[in-house]
Amino acid sequence: MTQPKARGPYAKTAARRAEIIRAARDSFAEHGFAKASLRDIAERAGITHAGLLHHFPTKDDLLSEVLAERDSQEWQYGHSQVSDMDELAPYLADVLRHHQKAPELMRLWIELAAAASRPDHPAHEYFVRRYALSRDNFTEGMRLQEERGQLHPGLAPEHAAVLLQAVLNGLQLQWLLDDDLDIVGPMRAFMQLTFQRTDTP
C-alpha cells in the first residue's frame, strides 16, 4: 500500500522549507557563509525576510539544514551505488569530485565540523551522530573485507574506518589550500593499501 502524500498546510510548509534550504545552499556557495545574508536567501526563495525567520530564526539553523540535506543525499546515493566494498573506492572518487564542484560548501562543512567540536556548539550533537554513523558503516564494511581476507594484515576494521574518515577529511582540507592538488589519486592509493589481499603471492 502506498503512503498517502501530505496535503494542506503541512505539505506547503515542507515545500517552502525545501525552497529556503535550496536558496541558502546557493547563497552560501556563491557568497560564503559569513557574507551570505538572510535577506538575500529570502529573496532567492521568493519570500519576505520575516517569512524566512518564521521557518529558520538564524543563519546557523539554515547552515545545519543545508549540510544535513547534503549528507542525506550522499547517504542515499551511496546506498544505491555501493552494494559491496569493492565499489567503495569509485564511489568515494565520485564524492570527492562532486565536492570539488562546490568548494564553498566543502569549506563550510570543514569549518563547521571544527567549530562543532566544542560541546556547547549548536551543531555538536549533529556532528557527533554523523561521524558515529559513518564510522559504524565503514567498520561494518571493513569487517566484511577482513572476513574475506582482503583487509590489510594487522589492520583492525575499527581502525581502518577511522583512518578512512581522516583521509577523506584531510584530503579535502588540503585541496582547499591548493586546488591544483590531486586528491582522488591518493584516496584510491589508500584504499588499495587498506584492501590488500592476503592471498596475493
N, C-alpha and C positions, 0 to 999 in steps of 0.2 A: 504494500500500500504506500502510495506517495504521500509525503508530508505536505499538508496544505501550506501555501505561501502566505507570508504575512501581509495583512492588508490594513488600510486605515492609517491612523496617526503613527503607529509603530513602524510600518513599512516606510512611511515618508521620513521619519526621524532617522532610520537606519540608512536610507539613501542619502539624506542630507549629510550625515556624518561621514559617509564614504566620499562624498564630493569634497568636503572640507579636508579630509585626510589627503586626497589626491592633490588638492591645491597647495596644501602645506608641503607635501613632498616636492612639488615643482618649485615652490618658492625657496625652500631650503637648498635645493640643488642649484638653483640659479644664483642666489644671494649669499648662501651660507646661513647657518643658524643664527649667528649674532646679528646679522644685518637684515634678516627677514623680519617683516613686521606683521602683526595680526591684521592690520588694515589691508595690507597687500594680499594676504591669504583670503580674507573675507571677500575682497573684490574679485579674486580669481574664482572663488566658489559661488559668486553671484548672490551674496547675502550681505546684510549690514554687519558692522562691527559688533553691535550689540547682539545680533543673532549668532555670530560666531562664539561670543563669550558665553552664550547660553549653553552651547554644546561643549566648549573647551575653554575653561576660565583662564588658562595660562598657556604660554608657548611651550613650556616644558611638557604639559599634558599632550600637546599635539605631537611633539617630537617622539614621545614614548609610543604614541599610536602609529606614527609613520614607521618606526623601527619594528614594532610588533607586526605590522602588516607585511613588511619585507620578510621578516622571519617566517611568518605563516606561509607566504607564497613560496619561499625557498624550501620549507619542510614538505609542502605538497608536491613541488616539482621533484625534490629529492626522492620521495617515496615512489613517484612514478618512473624515475629513471634508474634507481639503484635497487635492483632485486637481489644482487649478490655483491660481495665486497670487491670482486674483480672489476665491477663497474664504477667503483668509488672514485678512482683517480680521474677518469674522463669527466665525471660529474663535477668534481671539485675544480678541475681546469675550467669548465664552463662557468662555474660560480665566480671564480676569480676574474675571468674576462668580463662577465656581466657587471661586477662591482667596479671594474676599471672604467666602464662607460658612465658611471655616476660618482666621480671622485669625491664630490662634496658630501654625498650620503655616506660613503665609506669613511671619510674623515669624521663626520658627525658621530657615527657609530663608535669609532675608536675613542673619541673624546668623551662621549657619554659613558662608555664602559669603564674608562679610567676614573671618571668622576664618581660613578656609582659604586666604586669600591668602598666608599665611605658608608658606614651603616646608616647614617642619618639622611642619605641622599634619597630623593623620591623614587628613583629608578633602581635602588639597591636590590630589593626583593625580586624585581623582574629579571635582572641580570643573573642573580644567584640561581633562579629557577632555569633560566635559559641555558646557562653553562652546564648545570647539572643534567638537564635533559640531553644536551648534545654529548656530554661525556658518557652518559648511560648508553646512548645509541651507538656511539663509536666503540665503546667497550664490548657491547654485545657482538658487534661485527668482528672485532679483533679476536674474541673468544672462538668464534666460528673458524677464523683463519688458523688459530692455534690448534684446534681440533683436526684440521685438515693437514697440519704440518707445514703451513705456509706462512707462519709468523716467524720473524727473526728469532733464532735460538736465544734464550735467556731474556727476551723482552716480554714482560708481563702485559696482558691485554689492557689493564688499567693504565699502565704507564704509556703504552702506545697511544691510547686515546687522549691522554693529557698532552703528550708531545705533538699529536696531530693538531689539536686546538692551538697550541703555542706556535707551531709553524705557520698555520693559516693566518693567525692574527699578526705575527711578526712580519711575514712577507708583505701583507697589505700596508703595514706601517712603513716599511722600507720603501715600498713603491710610491707612497705619498710623498716621501722625501726625495725620491729620484724616480720620476716616471719613465725613464729610459731603461729601468731595471727589469730584467726578465724574472717574473715570479712564478710563471707556470712551469718552466723547466725545473727549477729547484723543488717545487712541490711534487712533480712527477718522480724526481730522483729520490725524494724522501719516501714516497710510497713504495718504490721499488726496493729500497733498503728495508723498509718495515715488513714487506711481504716476501722477503727472501725465502725461497723454497728450501726446506731442509733435505729434500730428496734429490736435489740437483748435485751432480758429481763435482 
